[in-house]
Amino acid sequence: MPRTPLSSSSKPDAPSTPAHNGDMRLADDVQQRLLAVAHRRTLARGESLFHKGSRPDALFGVVSGSLRVSVVATGGREAVIAMLEPGHWFGEVSLLVGRERVYDTCAVDTTEMAVVAAADFHRLVAEHPDVHMAFTRLVCLRLRQALAWIDDVILMPLSVRLAHRLLTLDARASSPGEGEGGGTLLGVSQEDLSFMLGVSRQSVNRQLKLWEEDGTLRVRYRGIELLSRAQLERHAATPS
């Protein structure tokens, strides 16, 4: 199958490769192996990348923009699992186990993807031990993160869970210091946070307003501007 050569983004200020964010990053040499066989795809705001039940035909990396990852219950209620920012590679689990996708993905805004065909991914994993180990580590980190979130849901009050989620989003933020108040603007709405945590939007709003009063953050239109990570870390450690 012919490959589309990897070309520069149409956005002049977009990174040429997915940026590195936190513990979920891939080593530079592994990422370059992936990008060498990847082609680009651009999603419009609201466009779906894939749906639950679709076949695993590729690995994906977010170059610019962001993706919303969610599942929809039988009654129609949506639960947002994650927001994927530049630097995230995903889709490897379905490729490794050869099973259909288990969630939906949708572009939050205009989003550029690096797409690695399934055949190329499997070849790289088979031929390069460093690639194999990188994705083994990534899968283990995702499992560890999932177990930590389960513990939070069972044991932690909403204030602590919300603080932890905002800290996780801050660690992945690709554009620090872009908020009107000089803080880090997190591109997540109150509705998204309520879906992520399984609570009402009103409950999330009440807690955010308390943190707005003490100067931890400021609520923006479809976003949260984090003004003091240190204060948010204290909220994450102490139930309010």
N, C-alpha and C positions, 0 to 999 in steps of 0.2 A: 504494500500500500504506500503510495507516495506521501512524503511528509511535506508540510508547509514549512519553509525555513523560518526559524525564529527571528522575528523582526522587532524593531523598537516600537514601543507603545505610541499611539497617536497623541497621547498627552505628553507634552514636553517635560513636565515635572514628575512624571511617574517613574518609579524605579525600574531598571531593566530586568531585575530578577526579584522574586519574592524576598522581602526583607526578613531578617532574623529576629524572632521575638521569643524571649524567655526559654524555658526548658524544652519547649516543643520544637525548637529549631532543628534543622538538619545541618550537618557539617557542610562547609563550603564545597568540598570535593564531591560529596554525594549530590548536593543540589546541582552542581555543574553537570554531572552525568545525566541527571534528569532533564535539565534544560537543553542539553545537546540533542535530545530526541523529541522534545516537546514542540507543539505548535500553539499558537495563541488563539483565544476565543474571547470575544467581548459580549457581555450580557448587558442589556438595557435594564433600567430600574424596574423591578417587579418581575423580570424574566426568570423562569425556572431553569436551573442547571440539570437537575434530574428529580424524579419523584420516587417515593417509596414503592418498592416492587420492581423497579427498573433493573435491567441487567448490568453487572459491573463491567464496563467496557473501557475504563480509563482511570488514571490517577490525576488529581487536580492540585494546582498550587495557585493561591490568590496573589496576583501581582499588584493590583490596585483596586480600590473600592472595598466592598464587604459583602458577605453572604449571611443569610439567616438560615439556620438549620432547625427544623421543627418536625414534630409528629402531630397527627390529628387523631383524636379519639373517635370512637364510633358515634358519639353524640355530637361531633363537630367541634369540640373544644380543642384548641391548638396549644401545644406546649413547646416553647422555644428551648431547644437544647443548648445552642451556642450561637455566637456571632463570630464569624471567621474573618479576620483582618489580614492585610498583606503579610506574607511570611508563612501562612498556614498551608501545609500539604495535607490532603485528606482523600479518603476513598480507598485506602490500602486494605482495610479489613475485609471488605466485600471481595476485593481482588484476590486476597490470600486464601480465603475460604471458598471462593467460587459460588457465592450466594447473592441473591438480589439485595438491592439497597434497602435499608430499614428506616430511612428518614427522607424528608423533602428538603430541597435547598432552593433558595430564591435570592436574587440580587437585591440588596437594600438600596443601592444606587448603581450608577454605571460601573461595571466591574470587569477587569481584565484578568483572564485565567491563563495559566500554563497547563496544557493538556498533554499527558503522556499516555499513549495507547496501551491497552492491557498487555499486548504481546511484547512491547518494548519494556514495560515494567517487569514482567516475569523474566525476560531475558537478563535484565540488569541484576535482578535479585539472584538469579542462578549463576551468573558469571562473575559477580563482584561481591565478595564476602563483606566489604564495608557497607555496601548498599543493604544487604540482607540484615546485618546487625543494626543499621540505622533504623530500619523499619520495625525490627523486633523491639528495639528500645522505645520507639514512638508508640507502638501498640501497648507496651507495658505502662508507659506514662499515662496513656488515655485510660487504661483500666484503673490505675492508682487514683487518677483524678475522679473517675466515676464513683469509686468506693468512698472517696472523701466527701463527695457531694451527697451520697446516700447517708453517710454519718451525719452531715449537717442537717438534712431534712428530718432525721429521726431525733437528734439530740439538741440542736441549736435553735434559739429563738430567732424570729424574723430579723431583728436588727443585726445580729451577728452574720446570718446567712447573706443578707443584702450587702453588708460591708465586704464580706469575702468575695462576693460576685463582682462588685465594683473594683476591688483590688485586682482581681483576675483580668478584668477588661482593661484596667489601667496598664498592667504589665504587657498587654498586647497592642496597646494604642500605637498607631504608626505616626501620629502627628502631634506630639506633645507641645504644650504652650500655645495652642491655637484658639483657646477660649477668649471671650471678651475681657474676662477678668485676669488674664495671664495664666490661667490654670490649664489642665489637660482636658480637652473636650472628648468625652466618651460618646460615641455615636449609638446610643441605645436609649429607647424611649421608656417611659414608665410602664407602658403596656407590655413592652418586651420583657422588662424586669419581672412584672407580675406573672407572665407566662413561664419564665424561667424558674421562678420560685414557687409556683403553684398557689399563689395567693391573689387577693383582689388588688386592682390598681389603686383603690382608695387606701389600702394598708401600706402599699409602697409609698404613695404620696405623703401620707402622714409622717412616715419615718424620714423621708427626704426633707420635708419641711423642718423637722427638728434639727437635722444636720445643716440645713441652710442657716438656721438661726445661730448656730455656734461657729459658723464660718468654715465648715468642712468642705462644702460644695455649694453650687448654685444650679438650680433647675433651669434648663434652657428648653427651647422648642425642639422636641424630639432628640434630646440629648441631656447629658449631665456634665457640668464643668467641675472637675475635681480641683479644689483650691489648696487642700492640705492632705497629702497622702499620710503624713504622720498621724494626724487626728483620725483619719479613717482606719488606720491600723489599730489605734487604741479602741475604736468602736468595735472592730473585729475581734478584739481580745476580751472586751468587757460588755456584757449585755446591757442595753440601755432601756 
